[in-house]
Amino acid sequence: MIVLEFKAKGKTTQYAAIDEAIKTAQFVRNKCIRFWMDNRGVGQKELYRYNTALRAEYSFVKDLNSHACQVGVERAYSSIARFYNNCKKGIPGNIGYPKFKKNNRSVEYKTSGWSLSLLRKQITFTDKKGIGKLNLKGTWDLNFYQEEQIKRVRLVRRADGYYVQFLVSVDNKVETQPTGKTIGLDVGLKEFYTDSNGHSEPNPRFYRTGEKRLKFRQRRVSRKKKGSTNRKKAINKLGRVHLKISRQREEHAKRMARCVIQSHDLVAYEDLRIKNLVKNHCLAKSINDAGWYQFRKWLEHFGVKFGRITVAVNPAHTSQNCSNCGAVVTKSLSTRTHVCECGFALDRDWNAAINILKLALSTVGHTGTWILDPNASGDLTSTHVGAILHEQVGSMNEESSPL
């Protein structure tokens, strides 16, 4: 599966119709959540029947394509199923009780409700929401694929405009020659990662760099009257700054992961739980800014695409153990050099990367599985601009984040 993304160009009335379709999909999802709350134990079939009742009761729901309404039901049931799974696992604390959406940003069609033009440069939405024909601006050529291969179409609203995403069913694997190299990676805050060969990549810190712009735009929002048009404009400008930072972080993680995977047959990394790490309020901002989750996600994706082995190992004691003799050398976070009684001295992160590689080679470990079965809903990331066809990026982001 791959996701092809295009910028949607249309009139102001068409953008308003897209917003109305998004609100309708959100309405269906929230009504299904309420129906489940009032009738505990109902399953997905009952929610589909309730969706049929909603279409009969509300004319604006009936105007939306029936498959798009079904996606709203699927999104509601996805949050319900995740809640039940967390209860069965006995996860402490917040177990993800289903919540109502108040700012949904996408509506998704399946195989009906839309049609492509002959040259595949325009898409027409045929339901009664009045979206009509939109021009597609992008570098990808949809003529390479049959229309039957397009499984889903999603309309996405972002701060800088509207986008159309196509989920295409194709084989995205690339044949590569073995390199005979293995590598272990230790991610950090000082350096983006340090490998078992001693090479380090600097941490770009995109959020820290753009924090001054964010504060400026946030002050502009705070000065505007709530509900006014000027406040909406200020919020949009603030959203554009956030969007730029998130895209920079994602593209950086994608570029680093692709280089690592193409250069090595086996890549080992720590099986970190970012959700637990960010509970440290002193380091939460820096951890989120580093983008460890995106980096691991792209490592596993490119590992599947290029036929490489990716192994996530237990991170316990990888920084404390000596990679030379195995002795435990207790260190605080401020201690950046590993010095052992055996006389072995090395950079702390380099020592940890060697331990990570040794753990991966000594056990089967846990291979990455997050993106082996992409969610048909697509994702919010675009593919490489100007890349050739076989280098298109597949879908990874599912309805709920694994972490």
BAFIVEX-948170 format. One record per residue: residue in one letter; x, y, z of N, C-alpha, C in turn. Coordinates in steps of 0.05 Angstrom, whole numbers, padded with zeros to 5 digits, always signed. Layout:
BEGIN
AXYZXYZXYZ
...
This chain:
BEGIN
M+00017-00024+00000+00000+00000+00000+00018+00025+00000
I+00010+00045-00016+00024+00071-00016+00002+00092-00015
V+00010+00115-00005-00008+00138-00003+00004+00160-00021
L-00012+00169-00040-00004+00192-00057-00021+00216-00049
E-00007+00238-00045-00020+00262-00035-00018+00285-00055
F-00040+00299-00059-00041+00322-00077-00054+00346-00062
K-00046+00369-00070-00059+00394-00060-00084+00398-00076
A-00106+00403-00062-00132+00407-00074-00137+00437-00080
K-00143+00443-00105-00148+00471-00113-00177+00473-00121
G-00191+00492-00109-00219+00496-00116-00228+00524-00108
K-00255+00528-00107-00266+00554-00100-00272+00554-00070
T-00278+00578-00060-00284+00582-00032-00308+00566-00024
T-00328+00565-00042-00352+00550-00036-00347+00520-00034
Q-00327+00510-00050-00320+00482-00048-00306+00476-00022
Y-00288+00494-00013-00275+00490+00012-00295+00489+00035
A-00316+00506+00033-00337+00506+00054-00352+00480+00053
A-00356+00469+00029-00370+00443+00027-00352+00420+00039
I-00326+00422+00035-00308+00402+00048-00310+00404+00078
D-00310+00428+00089-00313+00432+00118-00339+00420+00128
E-00361+00423+00112-00387+00412+00120-00386+00382+00120
A-00372+00370+00100-00369+00341+00099-00353+00330+00123
I-00332+00345+00131-00316+00337+00154-00332+00339+00179
K-00348+00360+00182-00365+00362+00206-00386+00340+00207
T-00396+00332+00184-00416+00310+00184-00404+00284+00192
A-00380+00278+00182-00366+00254+00190-00360+00254+00220
Q-00353+00277+00230-00348+00280+00259-00374+00275+00275
F-00396+00286+00264-00422+00282+00277-00430+00253+00279
V-00426+00238+00258-00432+00209+00258-00415+00194+00278
R-00389+00201+00279-00372+00188+00298-00380+00193+00327
N-00386+00219+00333-00393+00226+00360-00420+00214+00368
K-00439+00212+00349-00465+00200+00356-00462+00170+00361
C-00444+00157+00347-00439+00129+00352-00426+00124+00379
I-00408+00143+00387-00396+00141+00414-00417+00144+00435
R-00435+00163+00431-00457+00168+00450-00476+00143+00452
F-00482+00132+00428-00499+00108+00428-00486+00085+00443
W-00459+00082+00440-00445+00061+00455-00446+00067+00485
M-00443+00092+00493-00443+00099+00521-00470+00093+00534
D-00492+00097+00518-00519+00092+00529-00527+00062+00527
N-00513+00047+00510-00519+00019+00506-00493+00002+00507
R-00482-00001+00530-00457-00015+00533-00460-00044+00522
G-00439-00053+00508-00440-00080+00498-00447-00082+00468
V-00456-00060+00456-00462-00061+00428-00437-00064+00411
G-00439-00077+00389-00416-00082+00372-00417-00065+00347
Q-00399-00072+00328-00397-00055+00304-00422-00058+00286
K-00434-00082+00286-00458-00085+00270-00480-00067+00280
E-00484-00065+00306-00504-00048+00317-00499-00018+00310
L-00473-00011+00310-00466+00016+00303-00472+00022+00274
Y-00467+00002+00256-00475+00006+00228-00505+00010+00225
R-00520-00005+00240-00550-00001+00239-00558+00026+00249
Y-00544+00035+00270-00550+00061+00281-00543+00083+00261
N-00522+00079+00245-00514+00098+00224-00536+00100+00203
T-00549+00077+00197-00571+00077+00178-00594+00093+00189
A-00599+00091+00215-00620+00107+00227-00614+00137+00227
L-00589+00143+00231-00581+00171+00230-00585+00183+00202
R-00579+00167+00181-00583+00177+00154-00612+00181+00148
A-00629+00166+00160-00658+00169+00156-00669+00193+00172
E-00656+00199+00194-00666+00220+00212-00656+00248+00204
Y-00630+00250+00196-00618+00275+00190-00612+00277+00160
S-00622+00298+00147-00618+00301+00118-00589+00307+00112
F-00575+00323+00129-00547+00330+00123-00529+00305+00125
V-00537+00285+00141-00521+00261+00142-00526+00244+00117
K-00550+00244+00107-00557+00230+00083-00543+00241+00059
D-00538+00268+00059-00524+00281+00037-00495+00271+00034
L-00483+00262+00056-00456+00252+00054-00457+00223+00044
N-00437+00216+00028-00435+00189+00017-00437+00168+00039
S-00451+00146+00034-00456+00126+00054-00431+00113+00064
H-00411+00109+00045-00386+00097+00053-00370+00116+00072
A-00372+00142+00067-00359+00161+00085-00371+00161+00113
C-00397+00157+00114-00411+00154+00140-00401+00128+00154
Q-00397+00107+00138-00388+00082+00150-00360+00085+00161
V-00343+00101+00149-00317+00107+00160-00319+00120+00187
G-00338+00138+00190-00343+00150+00216-00350+00130+00237
V-00366+00109+00229-00372+00087+00248-00347+00072+00254
E-00330+00066+00234-00306+00051+00239-00286+00066+00257
R-00285+00092+00254-00268+00107+00272-00278+00106+00301
A-00304+00108+00304-00316+00106+00331-00310+00078+00343
Y-00314+00057+00328-00310+00030+00338-00281+00025+00343
S-00263+00038+00328-00234+00034+00333-00227+00044+00361
S-00237+00067+00369-00231+00077+00395-00244+00060+00417
I-00268+00049+00411-00281+00031+00431-00265+00005+00434
A-00256-00006+00412-00241-00031+00413-00214-00027+00427
R-00201-00004+00422-00176+00002+00436-00180+00004+00466
F-00203+00016+00474-00209+00018+00502-00212-00010+00515
Y-00227-00027+00502-00231-00054+00512-00204-00070+00514
N-00187-00066+00493-00161-00080+00494-00144-00071+00517
N-00144-00045+00522-00129-00034+00544-00139-00044+00571
C-00166-00048+00573-00177-00059+00598-00168-00088+00602
K-00168-00103+00580-00160-00131+00582-00131-00134+00590
K-00114-00115+00580-00085-00116+00586-00079-00106+00614
G-00099-00094+00627-00094-00083+00653-00075-00060+00654
I-00076-00043+00634-00058-00020+00633-00066+00000+00655
P-00047+00008+00672-00053+00026+00694-00057+00055+00683
G-00070+00071+00699-00074+00099+00692-00095+00103+00670
N-00089+00121+00652-00107+00128+00630-00109+00105+00611
I-00132+00092+00608-00135+00069+00591-00149+00076+00565
G-00152+00102+00559-00162+00110+00533-00192+00108+00530
Y-00208+00118+00549-00237+00117+00547-00245+00134+00523
P-00263+00125+00505-00270+00139+00481-00280+00167+00487
K-00271+00186+00472-00278+00214+00475-00291+00225+00450
F-00306+00247+00453-00318+00260+00430-00298+00277+00416
K-00299+00277+00390-00282+00294+00374-00295+00322+00370
K-00279+00343+00373-00290+00370+00369-00276+00385+00347
N-00254+00374+00336-00239+00388+00315-00228+00368+00295
N-00246+00352+00283-00237+00333+00263-00226+00347+00238
R-00207+00335+00225-00194+00348+00202-00196+00333+00176
S-00211+00311+00175-00211+00295+00151-00238+00281+00147
V-00244+00275+00123-00267+00258+00116-00257+00238+00095
E-00266+00214+00097-00255+00192+00080-00276+00178+00065
Y-00271+00174+00039-00289+00159+00021-00276+00133+00014
K-00292+00113+00009-00282+00087+00001-00281+00086-00030
T-00294+00067-00042-00293+00064-00071-00316+00077-00086
S-00333+00092-00072-00355+00106-00085-00356+00134-00074
G-00371+00151-00089-00374+00179-00080-00354+00197-00093
W-00337+00187-00111-00317+00203-00125-00311+00190-00152
S-00300+00207-00170-00292+00197-00196-00269+00214-00206
L-00250+00202-00220-00227+00216-00231-00232+00224-00259
S-00220+00246-00268-00222+00254-00295-00206+00236-00313
L-00209+00239-00340-00195+00222-00359-00165+00224-00356
L-00155+00248-00352-00126+00253-00349-00116+00250-00321
R-00134+00244-00302-00127+00240-00274-00115+00266-00261
K-00124+00289-00270-00115+00314-00259-00137+00328-00243
Q-00161+00317-00244-00183+00327-00228-00198+00304-00215
I-00210+00310-00192-00227+00290-00179-00254+00304-00173
T-00276+00289-00178-00302+00300-00173-00316+00283-00152
F-00326+00296-00131-00341+00283-00110-00371+00285-00116
T-00383+00262-00118-00410+00260-00130-00433+00258-00110
D-00427+00261-00084-00449+00261-00065-00462+00288-00064
K-00481+00292-00046-00497+00316-00045-00486+00338-00028
K-00461+00336-00020-00449+00357-00004-00440+00381-00020
G-00438+00378-00047-00432+00400-00064-00403+00407-00067
I-00386+00387-00061-00357+00393-00064-00349+00396-00093
G-00360+00379-00111-00355+00382-00139-00328+00374-00148
K-00318+00387-00169-00292+00381-00182-00270+00397-00169
L-00248+00383-00161-00224+00395-00150-00200+00389-00168
N-00183+00409-00172-00159+00405-00187-00138+00393-00168
L-00122+00374-00178-00101+00360-00163-00074+00371-00171
K-00060+00382-00151-00033+00393-00156-00013+00376-00142
G+00005+00364-00157+00025+00347-00145+00043+00335-00167
T+00063+00320-00158+00083+00309-00176+00077+00280-00184
W+00058+00267-00172+00053+00239-00177+00034+00237-00201
D+00037+00214-00215+00020+00209-00239+00002+00185-00232
L-00024+00191-00230-00043+00170-00224-00049+00151-00247
N-00039+00159-00271-00044+00142-00295-00029+00115-00293
F-00010+00113-00275+00005+00088-00272-00013+00066-00258
Y-00035+00074-00247-00051+00055-00231-00080+00054-00242
Q-00091+00031-00240-00119+00027-00247-00137+00039-00225
E-00160+00048-00232-00178+00059-00212-00187+00039-00191
E-00186+00013-00199-00193-00008-00180-00172-00011-00158
Q-00148-00001-00163-00127-00003-00143-00129+00018-00122
I-00145+00039-00127-00149+00061-00107-00170+00052-00088
K-00162+00045-00063-00181+00034-00044-00196+00055-00028
R-00182+00078-00022-00195+00099-00007-00185+00126-00016
V-00202+00146-00012-00195+00174-00018-00202+00190+00007
R-00183+00206+00016-00187+00222+00040-00182+00252+00034
L-00201+00268+00043-00198+00297+00042-00188+00307+00069
V-00165+00321+00069-00152+00330+00094-00151+00361+00094
R-00158+00372+00117-00156+00401+00120-00132+00407+00138
R-00114+00424+00128-00091+00433+00144-00090+00463+00145
A-00071+00474+00160-00070+00503+00163-00063+00516+00136
D-00049+00503+00118-00041+00515+00093-00059+00507+00069
G-00082+00495+00075-00100+00488+00053-00111+00460+00056
Y-00122+00450+00033-00136+00424+00033-00120+00405+00015
Y-00120+00379+00023-00105+00359+00008-00123+00335+00003
V-00116+00321-00019-00130+00296-00026-00109+00274-00025
Q-00116+00252-00011-00098+00229-00008-00111+00205-00021
F-00095+00190-00036-00104+00165-00049-00089+00142-00037
L-00103+00122-00026-00091+00098-00017-00091+00078-00040
V-00068+00071-00050-00066+00054-00074-00054+00027-00066
S-00067+00005-00075-00058-00022-00068-00037-00031-00089
V-00012-00029-00081+00010-00038-00098+00032-00050-00081
D+00049-00066-00093+00072-00077-00079+00094-00056-00078
N+00102-00048-00053+00121-00026-00050+00148-00036-00042
K+00155-00061-00047+00181-00072-00039+00202-00068-00062
V+00227-00063-00053+00248-00058-00072+00270-00078-00068
E+00280-00090-00090+00301-00110-00088+00328-00095-00085
T+00343-00103-00064+00369-00091-00058+00390-00112-00054
Q+00414-00105-00057+00437-00123-00053+00446-00121-00024
P+00453-00144-00011+00463-00143+00016+00489-00128+00019
T+00492-00114+00041+00516-00098+00046+00536-00112+00065
G+00526-00132+00080+00544-00145+00099+00550-00129+00123
K+00535-00108+00129+00540-00091+00152+00517-00092+00171
T+00523-00089+00197+00503-00087+00218+00509-00062+00234
I+00489-00052+00248+00492-00027+00263+00473-00026+00286
G+00482-00014+00308+00465-00008+00331+00462+00022+00335
L+00438+00031+00342+00432+00059+00344+00423+00066+00372
D+00435+00087+00383+00427+00097+00409+00417+00126+00405
V+00391+00131+00408+00381+00158+00404+00385+00174+00430
G+00387+00200+00428+00392+00216+00451+00382+00245+00446
L+00387+00261+00467+00379+00289+00465+00403+00307+00457
K+00427+00299+00464+00450+00314+00456+00455+00310+00426
E+00456+00285+00417+00458+00278+00389+00432+00264+00381
F+00425+00267+00356+00400+00253+00346+00403+00223+00349
Y+00425+00212+00340+00432+00184+00346+00462+00181+00344
T+00472+00161+00358+00500+00152+00357+00500+00123+00350
D+00515+00115+00329+00515+00087+00321+00538+00072+00334
S+00539+00046+00329+00559+00029+00341+00587+00032+00329
N+00588+00048+00307+00614+00054+00295+00626+00080+00305
G+00611+00094+00323+00621+00118+00335+00611+00143+00320
H+00596+00140+00298+00586+00163+00283+00562+00175+00297
S+00560+00201+00298+00538+00215+00310+00525+00234+00291
E+00498+00236+00292+00483+00256+00276+00473+00278+00295
P+00478+00303+00288+00469+00325+00306+00439+00326+00308
N+00429+00335+00331+00401+00338+00336+00392+00366+00325
P+00374+00367+00305+00368+00393+00294+00351+00411+00312
R+00335+00399+00330+00319+00415+00349+00301+00435+00335
F+00283+00425+00318+00267+00443+00302+00248+00460+00319
Y+00237+00447+00340+00218+00462+00357+00232+00484+00372
R+00256+00479+00383+00271+00499+00397+00278+00522+00379
T+00285+00516+00354+00292+00537+00335+00268+00554+00328
G+00244+00542+00325+00220+00557+00318+00204+00567+00341
E+00214+00563+00366+00199+00571+00389+00194+00601+00391
K+00213+00617+00381+00210+00646+00382+00187+00654+00364
R+00185+00642+00340+00163+00648+00321+00136+00639+00333
L+00136+00616+00346+00112+00606+00359+00101+00625+00380
K+00120+00635+00397+00111+00653+00418+00100+00679+00407
F+00113+00689+00385+00103+00713+00372+00075+00709+00362
R+00070+00687+00348+00044+00682+00337+00023+00676+00358
Q+00032+00664+00380+00013+00658+00402+00005+00684+00416
R+00023+00703+00418+00015+00729+00430-00005+00743+00412
R-00001+00741+00386-00020+00753+00367-00048+00741+00370
V-00050+00715+00375-00076+00702+00379-00088+00712+00405
S-00072+00715+00426-00083+00723+00452-00094+00751+00452
R-00084+00768+00434-00093+00796+00434-00119+00800+00418
K-00127+00780+00403-00151+00782+00387-00176+00775+00403
K-00198+00786+00396-00223+00781+00409-00233+00753+00401
K-00242+00738+00421-00252+00711+00416-00276+00711+00398
G-00275+00693+00378-00297+00692+00359-00295+00710+00335
S-00275+00728+00335-00273+00747+00313-00258+00735+00289
T-00261+00747+00266-00248+00738+00242-00218+00741+00244
N-00209+00763+00257-00180+00767+00260-00168+00746+00277
R-00182+00736+00297-00172+00715+00314-00169+00689+00298
K-00188+00683+00281-00186+00659+00264-00162+00661+00246
K-00157+00685+00235-00133+00689+00217-00107+00685+00233
A-00107+00695+00258-00083+00692+00274-00078+00663+00282
I-00100+00648+00287-00098+00620+00294-00087+00605+00270
N-00096+00612+00246-00086+00599+00222-00056+00603+00218
K-00047+00628+00223-00018+00633+00220-00002+00618+00241
L-00013+00616+00265+00000+00600+00286+00001+00570+00278
G-00021+00560+00266-00021+00533+00257-00001+00527+00235
R+00004+00547+00218+00023+00543+00196+00052+00540+00207
V+00058+00554+00229+00084+00551+00241+00087+00524+00253
H+00066+00514+00267+00067+00487+00278+00070+00466+00256
L+00055+00471+00234+00056+00452+00212+00084+00450+00200
K+00097+00473+00197+00124+00473+00186+00143+00458+00203
I+00141+00462+00230+00159+00448+00248+00155+00418+00247
S+00129+00409+00247+00123+00381+00246+00133+00368+00220
R+00131+00383+00197+00141+00372+00172+00171+00370+00172
Q+00184+00390+00183+00213+00389+00185+00223+00365+00201
R+00210+00360+00223+00217+00337+00240+00212+00311+00226
E+00189+00309+00212+00182+00284+00199+00201+00279+00175
E+00208+00299+00160+00225+00295+00137+00254+00288+00146
H+00263+00300+00168+00289+00294+00178+00291+00265+00187
A+00270+00256+00202+00270+00228+00211+00268+00209+00187
K+00253+00216+00167+00251+00199+00143+00278+00197+00128
R+00291+00220+00125+00317+00220+00111+00338+00204+00126
M+00339+00207+00152+00359+00192+00168+00354+00162+00167
A+00328+00155+00170+00321+00126+00170+00327+00113+00144
R+00321+00127+00122+00326+00116+00096+00356+00111+00091
C+00373+00130+00099+00402+00126+00096+00412+00103+00112
V+00403+00100+00137+00412+00079+00155+00404+00052+00143
I+00379+00049+00134+00368+00023+00125+00382+00015+00099
Q+00387+00033+00081+00399+00026+00055+00429+00019+00058
S+00441+00027+00080+00470+00022+00084+00476-00003+00101
H+00455-00016+00112+00460-00038+00131+00440-00060+00127
D+00448-00085+00132+00430-00108+00131+00413-00111+00156
L+00425-00104+00179+00410-00106+00204+00414-00080+00220
V+00392-00070+00230+00392-00045+00246+00379-00051+00272
A+00394-00046+00294+00383-00050+00321+00379-00023+00335
Y+00358-00021+00350+00351+00004+00364+00336-00003+00390
E+00333+00016+00407+00320+00012+00432+00290+00012+00429
D+00277-00006+00444+00248-00008+00444+00237+00011+00466
L+00239+00037+00459+00232+00058+00478+00202+00062+00479
R+00192+00069+00503+00164+00076+00507+00163+00106+00512
I+00158+00121+00490+00159+00150+00491+00138+00161+00510
K+00115+00148+00512+00093+00157+00529+00102+00158+00558
N+00119+00139+00566+00128+00139+00593+00151+00159+00597
L+00168+00162+00577+00191+00180+00580+00183+00209+00583
V+00161+00217+00569+00153+00246+00570+00140+00253+00596
K+00136+00234+00614+00125+00240+00641+00145+00257+00657
N+00170+00256+00650+00190+00273+00662+00187+00302+00651
H+00175+00320+00667+00169+00346+00657+00193+00363+00650
C+00216+00355+00661+00241+00370+00655+00251+00364+00627
L+00245+00340+00616+00256+00331+00590+00235+00328+00569
A+00209+00331+00576+00187+00325+00558+00189+00340+00532
K+00194+00366+00533+00195+00382+00509+00218+00373+00491
S+00241+00368+00502+00264+00360+00486+00260+00332+00474
I+00247+00314+00489+00242+00287+00479+00222+00288+00455
N+00201+00304+00458+00182+00307+00436+00195+00320+00412
D+00212+00339+00417+00225+00353+00395+00245+00335+00380
A+00256+00315+00394+00275+00298+00380+00262+00280+00359
G+00237+00273+00363+00223+00256+00343+00232+00228+00342
W+00236+00215+00365+00245+00187+00366+00224+00169+00354
Y+00199+00174+00360+00177+00157+00349+00177+00157+00319
Q+00179+00181+00307+00179+00183+00277+00203+00168+00266
F+00226+00170+00279+00250+00157+00269+00246+00126+00269
R+00236+00116+00291+00232+00087+00293+00211+00078+00272
K+00190+00093+00269+00169+00086+00250+00180+00084+00222
W+00196+00103+00214+00208+00103+00187+00229+00081+00184
L+00244+00075+00205+00263+00053+00204+00248+00027+00198
E+00226+00022+00211+00211-00003+00207+00198-00003+00179
H+00189+00020+00170+00177+00021+00144+00197+00015+00122
F+00220+00028+00122+00240+00024+00102+00253-00004+00105
G+00253-00015+00129+00263-00042+00133+00246-00062+00117
V+00219-00058+00118+00201-00075+00102+00205-00070+00072
K+00207-00044+00065+00209-00037+00037+00234-00048+00024
F+00257-00046+00037+00282-00054+00025+00291-00082+00034
G+00274-00096+00049+00281-00123+00057+00303-00125+00078
R+00305-00105+00095+00326-00105+00116+00314-00114+00143
I+00331-00123+00161+00322-00132+00187+00324-00109+00207
T+00302-00103+00221+00302-00083+00242+00294-00097+00268
V+00310-00092+00289+00306-00106+00314+00305-00085+00337
A+00283-00086+00352+00281-00069+00375+00288-00085+00400
V+00307-00076+00415+00317-00090+00439+00309-00076+00464
N+00310-00091+00486+00304-00079+00512+00324-00058+00520
P+00316-00034+00526+00335-00012+00531+00348-00013+00559
A+00339-00032+00576+00348-00032+00604+00379-00037+00605
H+00392-00019+00619+00421-00021+00626+00439-00018+00601
T+00429-00010+00579+00447-00008+00555+00467+00015+00559
S+00460+00035+00575+00479+00057+00580+00497+00051+00604
Q+00489+00033+00621+00504+00028+00646+00525+00005+00642
N+00518-00014+00626+00536-00037+00623+00560-00030+00605
C+00583-00042+00612+00607-00038+00596+00606-00056+00572
S+00610-00045+00548+00609-00061+00524+00634-00078+00520
N+00655-00073+00537+00680-00088+00535+00680-00113+00553
C+00672-00109+00579+00674-00131+00598+00646-00138+00609
G+00626-00122+00605+00599-00128+00615+00594-00118+00643
A+00613-00106+00656+00609-00096+00684+00589-00073+00684
V+00575-00070+00706+00556-00048+00709+00570-00023+00720
V+00569-00001+00706+00581+00024+00714+00559+00044+00716
T+00550+00050+00741+00528+00068+00745+00536+00097+00738
K+00519+00109+00722+00524+00137+00713+00499+00153+00714
S+00501+00179+00720+00479+00197+00718+00477+00208+00690
L+00455+00222+00684+00452+00233+00657+00473+00253+00650
S+00484+00267+00670+00504+00287+00665+00531+00275+00658
T+00535+00250+00665+00561+00236+00658+00560+00227+00630
R+00576+00239+00612+00575+00233+00584+00597+00214+00574
T+00615+00206+00592+00637+00188+00585+00635+00163+00602
H+00637+00140+00588+00637+00114+00602+00665+00107+00609
V+00671+00103+00635+00698+00095+00644+00694+00071+00662
C+00706+00049+00653+00703+00023+00668+00729+00017+00683
E+00727+00000+00703+00750-00009+00719+00770-00026+00702
C+00759-00038+00680+00776-00054+00663+00795-00036+00646
G+00792-00010+00648+00808+00008+00632+00795+00017+00606
F+00771+00008+00601+00757+00016+00577+00743+00042+00580
A+00748+00062+00563+00736+00088+00565+00725+00095+00537
L+00700+00105+00537+00687+00110+00512+00664+00130+00517
D+00656+00143+00496+00632+00160+00498+00608+00144+00507
R+00592+00156+00524+00569+00142+00536+00550+00131+00515
D+00543+00147+00495+00524+00139+00474+00536+00118+00456
W+00562+00120+00450+00575+00100+00433+00576+00073+00447
N+00582+00073+00473+00581+00048+00489+00553+00036+00488
A+00533+00053+00491+00505+00042+00491+00498+00031+00464
A+00507+00043+00442+00501+00033+00415+00513+00006+00411
I+00537+00002+00421+00550-00024+00418+00535-00046+00433
N+00526-00039+00458+00510-00057+00474+00484-00064+00459
I+00471-00045+00447+00446-00049+00432+00451-00069+00409
L+00472-00065+00395+00478-00084+00372+00484-00112+00383
K+00499-00114+00404+00504-00141+00416+00479-00155+00424
L+00460-00140+00437+00435-00152+00445+00419-00162+00421
A+00419-00146+00400+00404-00154+00376+00416-00179+00363
L+00442-00181+00363+00455-00204+00350+00454-00229+00367
S+00450-00226+00394+00450-00249+00412+00422-00260+00416
T+00401-00246+00407+00374-00256+00410+00358-00249+00386
V+00335-00263+00382+00318-00256+00360+00306-00229+00363
G+00301-00221+00388+00291-00194+00393+00263-00190+00383
H+00255-00165+00380+00228-00158+00370+00231-00142+00345
T+00223-00153+00323+00225-00139+00297+00201-00120+00295
G+00205-00098+00280+00184-00078+00278+00160-00088+00264
T+00136-00082+00275+00111-00092+00264+00090-00070+00262
W+00098-00045+00267+00077-00024+00267+00065-00019+00240
I+00081-00022+00219+00071-00014+00192+00070-00038+00173
L+00070-00062+00183+00068-00085+00165+00040-00087+00153
D+00020-00078+00168-00007-00080+00158-00019-00052+00159
P-00014-00035+00139-00023-00007+00141-00053-00004+00143
N-00061+00016+00158-00089+00021+00160-00099+00033+00134
A-00123+00024+00125-00133+00033+00100-00141+00062+00100
S-00140+00075+00123-00148+00103+00125-00127+00121+00114
G-00103+00111+00108-00082+00128+00098-00067+00142+00120
D-00051+00163+00114-00037+00177+00134-00035+00207+00126
L-00023+00223+00143-00022+00251+00138+00005+00260+00128
T+00023+00242+00121+00049+00250+00112+00051+00247+00081
S+00064+00266+00069+00068+00264+00040+00092+00248+00033
T+00094+00240+00008+00118+00226-00002+00139+00245-00011
H+00162+00234-00018+00185+00250-00026+00178+00265-00052
V+00183+00291-00052+00178+00307-00076+00200+00301-00096
G+00192+00293-00120+00211+00288-00142+00222+00260-00141
A+00213+00243-00123+00224+00216-00122+00212+00199-00145
I+00227+00179-00153+00216+00162-00174+00194+00144-00163
L+00180+00131-00181+00155+00117-00173+00159+00096-00152
H+00181+00080-00154+00184+00058-00136+00194+00067-00108
E+00199+00093-00105+00208+00104-00080+00185+00117-00064
Q+00160+00114-00073+00138+00126-00059+00135+00114-00031
V+00126+00130-00013+00125+00122+00015+00098+00110+00021
G+00097+00088+00035+00072+00075+00042+00060+00087+00067
S+00036+00078+00073+00021+00088+00096+00030+00075+00122
M+00035+00091+00142+00042+00081+00168+00022+00089+00190
N+00013+00114+00189-00003+00124+00211-00030+00111+00212
E-00036+00099+00234-00062+00087+00237-00081+00105+00253
E-00105+00096+00258-00125+00113+00271-00115+00121+00299
S-00100+00103+00312-00090+00109+00339-00060+00103+00339
S-00045+00119+00354-00016+00116+00355-00009+00092+00373
P+00011+00076+00365+00019+00054+00382+00031+00062+00408
L+00040+00087+00410+00053+00096+00435+00035+00116+00449
